[in-house]
Amino acid sequence: MTKQQAFVLYLNEQAAWRTRKAAEDLEDLHNPRSAMALSMFARFVSSLPEDDSDLALLLNRLFFGKDGKILAGDQVSDAVIRYGFDDAPKGSREFLQKLSIYALRDQEHFRE
């Protein structure tokens, strides 16, 4: 599995979690909106070429386990799980770039 595929898998797992949460409370529109946004973002990431500069920067900053799966730091994890939760997401490219900043902050935190 490539790092890009691992990241897409991570995003889809988070979308699935939001979908399960949506089933628990059908009146709360936050979870289904977030699940949809995460799924759309995963499709966007999946469609990018491997040499996309924003994607490459993010993937170089993320942590990966021995099994190849993403080990998201706090900032990346919080940003992903909240994506689209409170309001419609801005733009996929913009979010990808923000995640790269969050991943760098997570790296700095782990170095301390």
Backbone as CSV, one residue per row, in Angstrom:
resi,resn,N_x,N_y,N_z,CA_x,CA_y,CA_z,C_x,C_y,C_z
1,MET,0.854,-1.179,0.000,0.000,0.000,0.000,0.898,1.239,0.000
2,THR,0.585,2.166,-0.880,1.348,3.418,-0.922,0.913,4.313,0.237
3,LYS,1.701,5.332,0.502,1.336,6.292,1.547,0.033,7.012,1.180
4,GLN,-0.132,7.294,-0.091,-1.362,7.948,-0.537,-2.559,7.042,-0.268
5,GLN,-2.445,5.768,-0.592,-3.534,4.822,-0.337,-3.806,4.688,1.153
6,ALA,-2.752,4.698,1.955,-2.923,4.614,3.410,-3.665,5.837,3.937
7,PHE,-3.346,7.000,3.395,-4.021,8.218,3.827,-5.490,8.192,3.416
8,VAL,-5.770,7.753,2.209,-7.159,7.633,1.745,-7.919,6.638,2.622
9,LEU,-7.302,5.532,2.964,-7.919,4.550,3.851,-8.247,5.180,5.200
10,TYR,-7.306,5.930,5.749,-7.521,6.628,7.019,-8.730,7.569,6.921
11,LEU,-8.793,8.340,5.852,-9.920,9.266,5.671,-11.236,8.514,5.568
12,ASN,-11.257,7.425,4.820,-12.480,6.636,4.680,-12.883,5.980,5.993
13,GLU,-11.917,5.581,6.807,-12.239,5.023,8.127,-12.884,6.083,9.012
14,GLN,-12.375,7.311,8.932,-12.966,8.395,9.723,-14.372,8.727,9.220
15,ALA,-14.576,8.685,7.913,-15.913,8.916,7.343,-16.879,7.822,7.797
16,ALA,-16.405,6.580,7.832,-17.247,5.463,8.287,-17.626,5.633,9.749
17,TRP,-16.683,6.117,10.556,-16.975,6.362,11.973,-18.067,7.430,12.101
18,ARG,-17.942,8.492,11.315,-18.957,9.557,11.347,-20.317,9.011,10.885
19,THR,-20.324,8.131,9.927,-21.569,7.527,9.444,-22.219,6.702,10.556
20,ARG,-21.415,5.941,11.294,-21.956,5.173,12.424,-22.524,6.103,13.489
21,LYS,-21.829,7.215,13.758,-22.329,8.182,14.740,-23.638,8.806,14.249
22,ALA,-23.761,9.031,12.966,-24.982,9.613,12.396,-26.167,8.689,12.608
23,ALA,-25.940,7.391,12.539,-27.020,6.413,12.724,-27.524,6.403,14.169
24,GLU,-26.690,6.857,15.091,-27.083,6.900,16.504,-28.023,8.057,16.813
25,ASP,-27.943,9.120,16.044,-28.787,10.294,16.270,-29.175,10.869,14.917
26,LEU,-30.326,10.453,14.430,-30.758,10.834,13.085,-31.124,12.306,12.953
27,GLU,-31.359,12.977,14.079,-31.731,14.389,14.018,-30.522,15.314,13.959
28,ASP,-29.360,14.826,14.369,-28.135,15.627,14.351,-27.515,15.560,12.961
29,LEU,-27.452,16.681,12.300,-26.951,16.720,10.921,-25.434,16.897,10.827
30,HIS,-24.765,17.104,11.963,-23.318,17.297,11.941,-22.568,16.061,11.436
31,ASN,-22.922,14.906,11.971,-22.200,13.688,11.613,-22.365,13.288,10.148
32,PRO,-23.580,13.283,9.610,-23.678,12.930,8.190,-22.989,13.948,7.277
33,ARG,-23.041,15.218,7.650,-22.362,16.250,6.854,-20.852,16.016,6.871
34,SER,-20.308,15.689,8.053,-18.887,15.419,8.168,-18.499,14.148,7.414
35,ALA,-19.322,13.110,7.518,-19.051,11.858,6.805,-18.988,12.111,5.295
36,MET,-19.920,12.877,4.783,-19.942,13.196,3.361,-18.708,14.007,2.972
37,ALA,-18.367,14.999,3.784,-17.202,15.841,3.488,-15.920,15.009,3.488
38,LEU,-15.780,14.120,4.462,-14.590,13.273,4.527,-14.510,12.320,3.338
39,SER,-15.635,11.771,2.937,-15.657,10.887,1.769,-15.261,11.642,0.507
40,MET,-15.767,12.841,0.357,-15.428,13.656,-0.809,-13.949,14.041,-0.789
41,PHE,-13.438,14.352,0.403,-12.024,14.699,0.515,-11.152,13.478,0.187
42,ALA,-11.573,12.313,0.643,-10.834,11.081,0.326,-10.791,10.851,-1.183
43,ARG,-11.902,11.095,-1.862,-11.927,10.952,-3.322,-10.991,11.964,-3.991
44,PHE,-10.972,13.175,-3.456,-10.063,14.202,-3.979,-8.610,13.748,-3.834
45,VAL,-8.247,13.293,-2.650,-6.868,12.848,-2.405,-6.522,11.671,-3.309
46,SER,-7.459,10.759,-3.451,-7.244,9.587,-4.295,-7.018,9.970,-5.756
47,SER,-7.616,11.064,-6.178,-7.514,11.485,-7.581,-6.217,12.227,-7.895
48,LEU,-5.489,12.616,-6.870,-4.266,13.394,-7.093,-3.139,12.511,-7.628
49,PRO,-2.312,13.071,-8.488,-1.131,12.312,-8.921,-0.152,12.189,-7.751
50,GLU,0.635,11.135,-7.771,1.569,10.894,-6.666,2.562,12.039,-6.484
51,ASP,2.853,12.759,-7.552,3.840,13.835,-7.459,3.214,15.207,-7.155
52,ASP,1.950,15.220,-6.755,1.314,16.475,-6.364,2.110,17.054,-5.193
53,SER,2.533,18.288,-5.300,3.433,18.875,-4.298,2.795,18.983,-2.915
54,ASP,1.527,19.370,-2.838,0.855,19.483,-1.536,0.688,18.116,-0.883
55,LEU,0.301,17.134,-1.681,0.130,15.780,-1.162,1.468,15.212,-0.703
56,ALA,2.496,15.371,-1.519,3.826,14.845,-1.177,4.334,15.455,0.123
57,LEU,4.132,16.755,0.294,4.575,17.419,1.521,3.865,16.830,2.735
58,LEU,2.552,16.677,2.631,1.788,16.104,3.737,2.244,14.678,4.036
59,LEU,2.345,13.855,3.017,2.707,12.453,3.238,4.096,12.311,3.850
60,ASN,4.987,13.235,3.537,6.323,13.211,4.141,6.309,13.642,5.603
61,ARG,5.264,14.333,6.016,5.180,14.812,7.395,4.345,13.901,8.297
62,LEU,3.527,13.052,7.697,2.688,12.157,8.491,3.510,10.995,9.045
63,PHE,3.004,10.404,10.119,3.622,9.218,10.705,2.898,7.985,10.167
64,PHE,3.667,6.944,9.892,3.119,5.679,9.412,3.637,4.560,10.304
65,GLY,2.742,3.643,10.647,3.132,2.495,11.451,3.830,1.449,10.608
66,LYS,4.325,0.426,11.271,4.998,-0.666,10.562,4.055,-1.365,9.586
67,ASP,2.762,-1.314,9.878,1.773,-1.930,8.990,1.397,-1.017,7.822
68,GLY,1.991,0.180,7.775,1.734,1.115,6.694,0.568,2.050,6.941
69,LYS,-0.137,1.858,8.054,-1.290,2.717,8.349,-0.838,4.039,8.966
70,ILE,-1.698,5.024,8.820,-1.447,6.351,9.373,-1.515,6.301,10.897
71,LEU,-0.542,6.936,11.525,-0.576,7.162,12.965,-0.718,8.668,13.140
72,ALA,-1.943,9.129,13.123,-2.201,10.566,13.134,-1.867,11.165,14.490
73,GLY,-1.159,12.289,14.443,-0.926,13.058,15.661,-2.196,13.798,16.042
74,ASP,-2.152,14.448,17.188,-3.347,15.115,17.708,-3.915,16.164,16.759
75,GLN,-3.052,17.003,16.189,-3.567,18.092,15.352,-4.186,17.569,14.062
76,VAL,-3.519,16.609,13.431,-4.074,16.031,12.203,-5.364,15.288,12.522
77,SER,-5.334,14.486,13.558,-6.509,13.706,13.939,-7.704,14.611,14.239
78,ASP,-7.478,15.655,15.029,-8.568,16.579,15.371,-9.123,17.267,14.132
79,ALA,-8.242,17.697,13.246,-8.696,18.395,12.040,-9.507,17.467,11.142
80,VAL,-9.038,16.241,10.979,-9.749,15.302,10.109,-11.113,14.965,10.687
81,ILE,-11.159,14.628,11.952,-12.436,14.178,12.529,-13.457,15.323,12.615
82,ARG,-12.996,16.557,12.602,-13.912,17.710,12.660,-14.249,18.252,11.268
83,TYR,-13.601,17.728,10.240,-13.785,18.254,8.886,-15.254,18.166,8.470
84,GLY,-15.826,19.317,8.135,-17.210,19.373,7.695,-18.235,19.219,8.798
85,PHE,-17.801,19.139,10.053,-18.727,18.883,11.157,-19.604,20.094,11.460
86,ASP,-18.997,21.250,11.633,-19.760,22.434,12.036,-20.333,23.218,10.861
87,ASP,-19.658,23.162,9.736,-20.151,23.871,8.563,-19.576,23.219,7.317
88,ALA,-20.040,23.651,6.198,-19.565,23.075,4.940,-18.065,23.333,4.819
89,PRO,-17.314,22.319,4.400,-15.873,22.512,4.266,-15.545,23.541,3.194
90,LYS,-14.436,24.205,3.397,-14.028,25.250,2.459,-13.613,24.630,1.122
91,GLY,-12.398,24.168,1.008,-11.928,23.570,-0.230,-10.975,22.436,0.067
92,SER,-10.988,21.444,-0.782,-10.150,20.276,-0.564,-8.668,20.623,-0.607
93,ARG,-8.271,21.434,-1.564,-6.860,21.816,-1.678,-6.413,22.584,-0.433
94,GLU,-7.241,23.501,-0.003,-6.931,24.293,1.189,-6.803,23.395,2.419
95,PHE,-7.684,22.428,2.565,-7.626,21.521,3.706,-6.368,20.651,3.641
96,LEU,-6.013,20.193,2.469,-4.792,19.406,2.286,-3.576,20.211,2.750
97,GLN,-3.537,21.465,2.390,-2.425,22.332,2.782,-2.416,22.569,4.296
98,LYS,-3.589,22.743,4.888,-3.666,22.920,6.341,-3.216,21.660,7.072
99,LEU,-3.597,20.505,6.549,-3.179,19.253,7.186,-1.662,19.130,7.209
100,SER,-1.010,19.623,6.186,0.446,19.586,6.143,1.040,20.423,7.275
101,ILE,0.445,21.561,7.541,0.890,22.413,8.657,0.651,21.697,9.979
102,TYR,-0.525,21.091,10.131,-0.830,20.362,11.361,0.115,19.181,11.556
103,ALA,0.455,18.496,10.465,1.375,17.353,10.560,2.759,17.818,10.999
104,LEU,3.191,18.979,10.536,4.471,19.533,10.969,4.430,19.849,12.462
105,ARG,3.342,20.419,12.925,3.190,20.705,14.364,3.198,19.417,15.175
106,ASP,2.556,18.373,14.654,2.574,17.077,15.339,3.999,16.535,15.432
107,GLN,4.773,16.717,14.365,6.179,16.279,14.392,6.939,17.003,15.482
108,GLU,6.733,18.317,15.557,7.427,19.115,16.573,7.038,18.661,17.971
109,HIS,5.776,18.331,18.149,5.292,17.866,19.463,5.954,16.541,19.832
110,PHE,6.083,15.627,18.876,6.676,14.320,19.154,8.174,14.425,19.449
111,ARG,8.811,15.457,18.925,10.255,15.640,19.177,10.543,16.111,20.593
112,GLU,9.556,16.743,21.217,9.757,17.298,22.573,9.921,16.208,23.607
